[in-house]
Amino acid sequence: MPIIRKIIEVGGSKAVTLPKSWLDYFEKYEGVKIEQVAIEINGNLTIKPIFPKEANKKQKIGEEAEK
């Protein structure tokens, strides 16, 4: 089921806001603050968080330790 968000006007631009709980969830999972997102438009609009490479390494190390 898709989650529908409204487009709002911010100054002379348009914006889509993300719920704080979504950011909190990913920040807790990765252990770092989300400061940037990647947006891909190819028939679908995809927004993904960008994490520093160190955080990704930390996550992979943690996954390997759990195995």
N, C-alpha and C positions, 0 to 999 in steps of 0.2 A: 504494500500500500504506500503510495507516495505521500510525502509530507509537503504540504503546500505552505509557502511563505509569501507574504506580500512584498511588492516592490514599492519602496518609499522614495520620496524626493529628499535629497540632502544637498542644500545649496543649488548649484546648477547641474547636479548629477543625479543619477538614480542608484539605489542601493538595495541589497537584500541582506537582512540581518540574520545572524545565527544565534540560537539560544545559548546562553551562558553555560547551561548544563552540558551541551554538546562539546564545547571547548574544554570545560572542566574534565569531562570524561577522557578525552584524548590526551590532555596535558597530564592527567594522573597516570594513564597507561604508558606514556612515553617518558614521563619524569621531567619534561621541559615545557616552558611556556610557548604557545603557538603565537608567532608574530607575523607569519606570512602564510598565504594560501596560494596554491596553483589552480588556475582556472582553465579548463579545456572545453572548447566549444566545437563539437563535430556532429551536429544533429541533436546532441544532448549537452546539457550544461553540467559539467563535473567540477566540483570544488574539493580539493584535497589539502590537508594541512601539510606544511613544509616543516620538517624537523631538522635541526643541525645534525651533521653526520655523526658527531660524537654520541648523540642520543640513540641513533639507529644502531651504532656499534654496541652501546650499553645494553639495548634491548636484545640483540642477537646473542650476546654473551650470556645474558640471563636465561634465555630460552635453552641454550646449549647446556647450562648448568642444571636445568630442571630435568634434562633427559637422562 
